[in-house]
Every structure is written in structure tokens, then in C-alpha cells.
Amino acid sequence: QVQLVESGGGLVQAGGSLRLSCVASASVFSISAMAWYRQAPGEQRELVATISTGGTTNYAESVKGRFTISRDNARKTVYLQMNSLKPEDTAVYYCNGNLRLVSGWNDYWGQGTQVTVSS
């Protein structure tokens, strides 16, 4: 059963913006620390941004000043606002987080959403 669902990916020109969303399913009672990762073709998955339960954020150097991670705990949703996109931002973006279900807390991944930035 899918617990995290990403959306908002697509094709955009360099310099453009996209907003990714990651929604936890109804079976999720609450979300804790959350993160966005990305994986480009032939590359390892890399951490893009994290956000704590209290809203403390951290970013990879490559996206600082361009990307913003945020969360809405009531909606069990995490966002990634991506501005000034570059071709090197092209990747599949994955949501990751610690979720509480009836079985307790566990780490989960979304299925990914493709972001393609054309030059």
C-alpha cells in the first residue's frame, strides 16, 4: 500500500519553476521528519532538502537559494518549491519520511515524480 504520493513534476524550461507535493495516505496518522531526494539517470540518489517536525530546514548546496521545502502537518503534506530551475536539476524526485501508521513509526518512500528541465 502506497503511503506517500508525489505530484507536480513535469517539463519546464531553464529558469522556470515547479512545485512538488507529497501527500501521506489516509492510513497515516502523522508525519515526522520529511525529506526530498532526487536521482538523475546513472547517478546515485541524493538528498535535496529536509524539514523537521518543527519546521527546521536544510538544503543541499546545489539548491540553496532556489528550492524551498515546507510542510502542512494538518494536511500531512510536504512541498518542494523549485525556482530558477537548471538542466542539472533534471531527475526523479522522491519524497521520504517517517510516518506513523497503526503498526507504529516507519520510514517510507514515495514512487517518485519526474522533473525535466530543458535548456
Buried (B, 14 or more C-beta within 10 A) or exposed (E): EEBBBBEBBEEBEEEBEBBBBBBBBEEBEEBEBBBBBBBBEEEEBEEBBBBEEEEEEEBBEEBEEBBBBBBEEEEBBBBBBBBEBBEEBBBBBBBBBBBBBEEEEEEBBBEBBEBBBEE
